[in-house]
Amino acid sequence: MYCGGALVQDKRSGSIQCCGCLSVMEEVEIEGVFVNICSNCGGIWFDVGELETLIERTAIREFHALGISQECEKMRTLVQSKP
């Protein structure tokens, strides 16, 4: 895996090092998505698709808090328009 142009250890082989400060990152669950966070510098590592999933889940929760259902056409368009 690459981080800022540098090769870093692959998550599947155990803990990964932060590409910012080289500290061992801790796996943390956020909204049902497991991401790696550096307790030293605050860096965050997202595996493929994790950031998009987290954004989608957060958007759905926020829309529900506003009383807008997932069936709303504007919400469906927002959630489906992933870059």
N, C-alpha and C positions, 0 to 999 in steps of 0.2 A: 504494500500500500504506500501511496505517496502523500506527503503532507508538506505543503509549501515547497515542493520540489525535492524534498528529502525522503528517502526510503525509510519507512517505519515498520516495526514488527506487525504482522498480521494478527488481528484479534482472535482468529480461530486457534492460534497456537498459544493462547494464554493472555496475560495482561499485556497491554500496550503502553508504550512510553509516549508522553506528551511531546509533540513536535516543537512546542514552544520552549519548555524548560527541561525536558527529558525525565521528568518524574513519572512514576508509575501511575496510571490513571485508574480511577475507581468506576465500576459499572453501577449506574443508578437508573431506576425506573421512573420515567416521567410520562404520564398519560398512557401507560401501558407499553411504552417504547423504551428499550434499554439502550442508554447512551453512555459513553465514557467521559468522565469529568475529572479534570486535574485539580486536586485540592490545593496544590501549590500556587498555580497561576490563574486558575479558573478556566482554562481551555476546555473546549467540548469537542468530542469526536463523534460524528454521525456516520454509521455505515450506510451503504447505498439504500436509499428509500426511507431511511429513518426520519430525516428532517421533513420530507413531504408528508409522511404519515402523521407526525407530530403537529404540523401546521393544520392539516385537515381536521384532526381530532379537536384541536383548540378552536378552530373556526366553528365547528359543529356545536361545541359546548357554548361558545359565546352567542351564537344565533339562538340556541335554546333559551339562554338566559334572557334574551330580548323578546322571547315569546314568538319567534319565527320558526316555523316547523321546517324540517328537512325537505318537505315536499314543495316548499316555496321555490319558484323558478329561479329567482336571483341567487338563492343559496346553492341550488344544484349547479348553476353555472359557475359560481365562485369555487366550489369544492372540486369541480371537474376540470377547471382551467389550470391544471398543474403545468409549470414550465417544462 
